[in-house]
């Protein structure tokens, strides 16, 4: 005989059973993950197991030499989507502090990379030659040196003479800052006469006063021998930094890391950023990068760069090491005022690589991020197995 | 042990199993809150009127927010900022940073939308950014530590970096835009004329040019969290002829994919820079490229072919798809995001 209590139990169990079945169905549906709902009624887009169509027979893959069989493979997103790869990346990066990271090759040197000048080029109205190429001699200049800018016309690889090359200069606040006439006579900043590389120099005026740094845009108009115009625009940073490196450095191993201190002379209070790269003595192996930043009052101070010990330990290259590129900037405002790069300024003592820590830094933010982001890894892992 | 006791025990075990299944299903449903950040604007509408920021992601019945969130199955938050400011300005990076923190605290966006879980509750947060949102996020995530040059310059960058899981950019102007160069007087009259339709040479545009001295990488370090890169290769008639290599009509591949070297280098889908040749030594990762132009990327309007790029995300069988392989025949950037979690 069924009591009311027993009936309630049966009812409860039945309800829970239905819920459980629905939950299991939901898990299985997530597992297949075949449908991405969309706002309207477009055909669903394949999600994790994307239903890619094979490329047509004339697809570029064939032209690239990929076999047709390979071209017909179904394209899929990786298991775990972005989340899993991001988690792996964060755990790897957590081994070093944010303020110091390893360099694999000289090409990785971030200080050098940011200072490479990349010319801007422009052709005629219908893409015809000659091409006008414009560029500053440096990405940034520091007072009191003049800014030097170059321009040339070229047809193919051959530079051609211009009838004239002129430019207007304005600041990043669109204030007019001057007119330039480029020259190719070996004077006033032009290194070589008649090499068809035209040069002009610019010295900031009143428009730069009161600002640690100003970006200047140079709009160059070159007139060809055939009286055609070519227009191209470049720009550069001009800085009035509030601190200078004095040239004094010292180094020590502290807590298993290599600390290099650089002395700075501050002429006005502000926030100052220092970064440097460490190489072996041959200059062929870039080892590590480090940075620091501090608010400093006027006067002489030491800024400390800590090259994380594990980086040097893992590279296994014994010292001495060379402080290859050192960049100081006044970072009180944007744009930052950047000092000239100091190169090869200091050689450390001959520390053995084994002297540095072999401990991972274990950045807590990155490790936490790795754990969290893995929860977004879709239909993978123990949940599906359990389902 | 009586029969009744054994039955009771079995019932309890069943109940426990049901509860476990239910709780497991809840955990399995974990998905990120998507935070949307628009691109450059010619006025401050998206800052002063949230609906303008929301509409940025729509085109007719198409809605990138709906698609990316799997028809709102994932929670979302839409940020509006001053798209005429410099990428590093208080109206741009500062506003964005503060809004991201608000989102991660469970606060509402201008339309009342909230992330389902706060950071304290274990929530995860992905930023989905278009165009200028690229350098805005590069600046924030590259200045999150006290040792960085512009640490917390005008907002809580450290909190943002700690709380975000990752960023996905659509046509991000990470290295500036040749469209901005054209708007600021670069090049020939034909190109500049077209550029005027795109944007005027205002303060934001000045700092979005491809010149080295205005690049975000000059004022920020590698992003604290990964920035995943997708974009478009569908030309805009006329404008694309003025850009180098493949482009989406406004931003060239060298910038969409945050390449090291020249910001105006000519790349195609096969040879665009891989993950080892980015503007910073870490933190930038390729996804793919779609046959979408710069507008299509943000509004889900064009669900078109997607192609693999070097070190991208698509696999063909057991290995990465050969660059330029067609990997999808009808998928937008927003739909790609939905497929990633």
Interface residues (C-beta under 8 A of the other chain):
Chain A: X9 X13 X16 X17 X19 X20 X23 X24 X26 X27 X30 X36 X37 X38 X39 X40 X42 X43 X45 X46 X47 X48 X50 X52 X53 X54 X55 X56 X59 X60 X61 X64 X66 X70 X71 X73 X74 X75 X76 X77 X78 X81 X82 X83 X85 X86 X89 X90 X93 X98 X99 X101 X103 X108 X110 X113 X114 X116 X117 X118 X119 X120 X121 X122 X123 X124 X125 X126 X127 X136 X139 X140 X172 X173 X174 X215 X217 X219 X230 X231 X232 X233 X234 X235 X236 X237 X273 X291 X292 X293 X329 X331 X334 X335 X336 X365 X368 X369 X372 X373 X375 X376 X377 X378 X379 X383 X384 X386 X387
Chain B: X11 X14 X15 X17 X18 X21 X22 X24 X25 X27 X28 X29 X30 X31 X32 X61 X62 X63 X66 X67 X70 X71 X73 X86 X88 X89 X122 X124 X126 X144 X145 X146 X147 X148 X149 X150 X151 X153 X161 X162 X164 X165 X166 X168 X181 X184 X185 X186 X187 X188 X189 X190 X203 X206 X207 X209 X210 X211 X212 X213 X214 X215 X217 X218 X219 X221 X222 X224 X225 X226 X228 X241 X260 X261 X262 X263 X264 X270 X280 X281 X282 X285 X300 X303 X308 X313 X314 X315 X316 X317 X321 X322 X323 X324 X325 X326 X327 X328 X329 X330 X331 X335 X338 X339 X340 X341
